[in-house]
């Protein structure tokens, strides 16, 4: 049973891949804000459709960005991703 679930998750992830192309963008604060807007729009779309895999993919992209900005010392961008993740986790 677990094997089927793993393959389904991979298939679902690839279904969403085009929408997440180029994300996250950490170049500067402005591009990070655009990434957050895109993630927020997609998250709400998936939430409305009850697409848990899509919602998870949004949070994973934001967590990757959070990790990368922390490692690179990009404090402004880091704050944006953390605020969005905190907002989403409260939902």
N, C-alpha and C positions, 0 to 999 in steps of 0.2 A: 504493500500500500504506500509506503513512504516513497518508493521509486516513482510511482505515478505522480505523486504530489510534487516531487522535484522537477519532473519533466513539465508538468503543468505550469509551475512557477517560471521556468525558463521560457516557455512559450508565451506566457503573459508578459514577461519582461520585454521580450522582443516585439510584442504587439505595441508597446508603448515607446519603443526606442526612438522612433522618428520625432516624437514630440519633445524628447529630452536632448536632442542633438545639440551639441555645443554647450551644454550645461554641466557643471557650473562655470560661470565666467567670473574670474577673480581679478581681472586686469586693473580695475580701479573701483572706487565707491559707486560711481554711476552705473557701471555694468553689473555690479553686485546687486544694486537696487532693481535693475531690470530682471535679473535672474530671480530675485525674490518675487517680483510681480508675476513672472511666468509660473513659478512653482505654486504660488497662491492660487492663480487662475486654474491651473491644472488640478490642484488638490481639491478645489471646490467642485470642479467638473466631475472628478472621480467620486467624490463624496456623494454628490447628487445621484450618480449612477450606481452607487453602492459597490464600487470597484475597489476593493481593499488592496489589491496588488498595485493599482495605480497610485493610491494614496501612500502606500508603503514606499514606492519608488520615489515619490516626491520627497519624503522625509529622508530617504537614504542619500539622495543627491544633496540635500541641505546638510546632512551630517558629514558627508565627504567634504563639502565646501568648508564647513566649520573646522574640521580637522586640518585642512590645507591652509586656511587663513591663520589658524593658531600656530602652525609650524613655521609659516613665513613671517609671522609678526604683523599681519595686516589687521590691526585692531578695529578700525572702522567697519571693515567687511565682516569681521568676526562677530561684532556686536549685532549686525543686521541678521546674520544667519541664526544666532542664538535667540534673538527676539522672535523670529518667525517660528523656530522650532518650539519655543516655549508656548507660543500662542496656539500652535497646532496640537500640541500634547495636552492642552487644557480642554480641547473640544471633545 
